[in-house]
Amino acid sequence: MASILLVEEKFDTNDIYILCFILISYLGLFLLPKLFNKKLDTCLIILYGILSATILDSSIGAHIYDFYDIMDGKHYTIMDAVVYLLYGPFGYFFIYGYKKLHIKGLYTVIYIVAWSLFSLGVDKVNVLMGVFTFKNGYQFFFSFPIYLYVQAFLLLFYKFIIKKSHVA
């Protein structure tokens, strides 16, 4: 059985960048005033972010499509898995802002579009920092409909867990 490496070649700038980004994101998450009644709600939102990124990246970033590499190359490393931890706080911040700003109606669509555009900006920085390397014709704006879908579904998931937690 082959062992999984920490990094592909060497621990460098993109590894340091992603670890700092994750540390700052989770620190921000824990320092924000609490808005959710149950810790389980917070855990589910964070888990949704991590799992949705993992599933979608495994779908379009690997296998038959192979649109991009994560971190330093095509081989899966521990640092590739660590990247997915970044998506947990983003989901949390998305729902946090939605709840804190009391967004309703048409503003929900605007909010989702704004977050999707913000996510593209983060993707662009991640590409510049070597977290993602696009290939086979993939462009960063191709991720826009994916972000629209993921964030809209996260909002539905949030409403579902809130409804269920009030019933219990």
PyMOL commands that set and color helices and strands:
alter all, ss='L'
color gray80, all
select helices_A, chain A and resi 13-31+39-60+78-100+106-128+140-167
alter helices_A, ss='H'
color red, helices_A
select strands_A, chain A and resi 68-70+132-134
alter strands_A, ss='S'
color yellow, strands_A
deselect
rebuild
show_as cartoon
